[in-house]
Amino acid sequence: MTTQPAKPKAVGGTGRRLAGHRLLWPTLILFALLLGNLAFHHDFFSVRVRDGHLYGSLIDILQFGAPLTLVALGMTLVIATRGIDLSVGSTVAIAGALACGHISTAARPGSVATVLAAVALALGVALVLGLANGFLVSGLGVQPIVATLILMVAGRGVAQLITGGQIITVTSAPYKMIGGGYWLTFPFAVLLATALVALTGFVTRRSALGMLIESVGGNPAASRLVGIRAGGLLALVYVFSALCAAVAGLMISSNVSSADGNNAGLWIELDAILAVVVGGTALTGGRFSLGGTVLGALIIQTLSTTVYTLGVPPETTLVFKALVVIVVCLVQSPVFRAKVLRRRRATTPRSHTTPGAAPQQQEVRA
């Protein structure tokens, strides 16, 4: 009786699992961009306190990246259901225009009550816009890209109608707090975005909501057969996306103390989609990663900061940004990495014979 040689144990299993983690490559790419900036500015990582507030390039990335993080947060859940929301940029512009328009015409623009009313107005209209998108997609069966493209085009015009084609400037300290203020030495926008991301993660991962969203996006037919009401979930994610975009619009208009219906949130929907994809969420729906989306948003914002830091001419900014995003996506692609590194998939192991030994005869059973 011959005994089979023991199979060698897998070596580097932990390393392979780590290399296959969805957050590894976005994290490495973000660190690479940050280190690249450090090469040009030696004080890039320095964070200092001035007048009781934190200042520095890293703080700027977090603060200016907060609106994109929120828009990408809502976009993540939409994409997880195999949808897309192209109207978030218009929602950003409408929310900022409504809030600034209300504050500019109020009797006491600097009062907290006026600001709260402006915020409630912006969020209420965003809720209606999200319901409209959700009704078109889930109720009427319109393709998500077509349904949200309608609001993307019309919403930008609505924002310009609200502002009268002009830039509305406001002077309100409580409103300035939303996007440009500080609380406990940290930018308030960063704290607000962090709280919303943490709340979304808690709700989607500590309840069945996240699993239901993934099931609708991963296999709509199977989810329908088990009794999941996909229509309600689709409406919910589009409403959530619109609300996130509205909060981002409040941040953007608050930071500059003005509302621009034409340029506010322009092309932010594309940056949000890129952030979601770079973060590891597939456009085909199903599983999503909120942590990856946050990393993707920080990568996009760091890339924008790098462009301005290097002094890239404005007319070539988008081209430079597109090239870097292509490189980022290629680095994340397992197929591309396998071709570059010439990795081969595991094949059937060949039998090895000891030199000088006769080959073993195969058993023939009757």
Salt bridges, closest charged atoms under 4 A:
GLU214 OE2 - ARG205 NH1 3.25
ASP271 OD2 - LYS321 NZ 3.27
